[in-house]
């Protein structure tokens, strides 16, 4: 009987660990989008959207997770022809987007307005 309780405890502990690891890895794969907005005064402006869940209380505001979001932003900028370009975050908004139908953590959209020095591409 005691052995059965230990096995149940170990299975529950392992399940909980997998759940925590799964939540964090899912949060890293949530959708992102980089949309050009306008070119003004020599700068290209973009709207960067990152969907996030608040699986940990500090996920939306933590500097650790903010750095991860900036790495994703830099990847998008590189794909858009602005690799290694300096950028400035003009604004940041975190908006509640809803909760999954079957429960779970709340989903948020984090919107950034970004400005990057724009250089006209010369056509040969």
N, C-alpha and C positions, 0 to 999 in steps of 0.2 A: 504493500500500500504506500509506504514511504517513497519507494523507488518511482512509483507512478506519479506522485506529486512533484518529485524532482524533475522528471521528464516533462511534465506539463509546464512547470516553471521555466525550464530551459527553452522549450518550444515557444512559449509566450514572449520570453526575452528576445529570442532570435527574430520572431515576427515583428516585434516593436522596432528592433534595430534596422531590419530591412525596410520597414515603413519610413523611418526617419531618413535613411539614405536615399530611398526612392523619392521622397518629397523634395529633397535638395537637388537631386539630379533632374527631376522634372522641372523645377523652377529655372534651371539653367537652359532648358530647351524650349521654354515658352516663346511665342512669336515675337519677332522684332521687325521694325520697318524703318527705313530712312527715305524721306520724301523731300525732294527739292522744293523750296517755297518761292524764292525770288533771288535775283541778283541786284544788289544795291550798294552804291558807294564802294565798289571794288570787292565786295564780299558776297559769297554764295551762302544763302541761308537755307538750312534744312530743318525738318521736323523729324526727330528720332523718337520712335515709340517702342517701349519695351513692356511687355506684359509681365506681371509678377504676381506671386501669391505671398501672403503674409504667413508662411508656415512657421516662421520664427518671428517673435515680436519686433526684432530690430531689422528685419530683412529690407524693409522699404527705406530706411534711413541710415543703415550701417555703412560706414566708410569701406569696409571690406567688400560688401556687395555692390556698392557704388563703383568701386574700381573694376569689378567684373563687368558691370554694364558699360563702363567706358572702354574696356577692351573690345567688347562687341561693337560699340560705336566706331572705334578706330578701324576695325575690320571692314565695316560698311563704308566708311570714308575711303579706305584704300581701294575697295571695289568700284568706287565712284570716281576714281582718278585723283584722289586727295591723300594718297599714301604719305605718311610722315609730315603732313601739313599741321601747323598749329591751328587749334580751334578754340573757340570760346563758347561756353554755355551761357546763352542770353537769358533763358528762363527754364524752370523745371516745375512741372505740375504732376501731382499724384492723384488720380481720380478712381474712385471705387467703380468697378465694372460689373460686379455681381458675385454670385455664389453658385457653384455647380448645383445642378438639380438634385443630385444624390447626396448633397452635403459636402463637407470638406472645407478647405481653407478659402477665404475670400480672395477674389481676383481683382487686381488693380492694373490700370494702364498708367505708366509713367511716361510723360511727354516732355521732351527737351526741345528747345529751339537752340540751334547751333549756328554759329557763323564761322566761315572759313575764308581765308584770303583767296579770291578768285583771280586766276590768270587766264587770259584768253588763249585758247589753243591756236597756234599758227598753222594755217593750211598751206601745204607746199604745192 
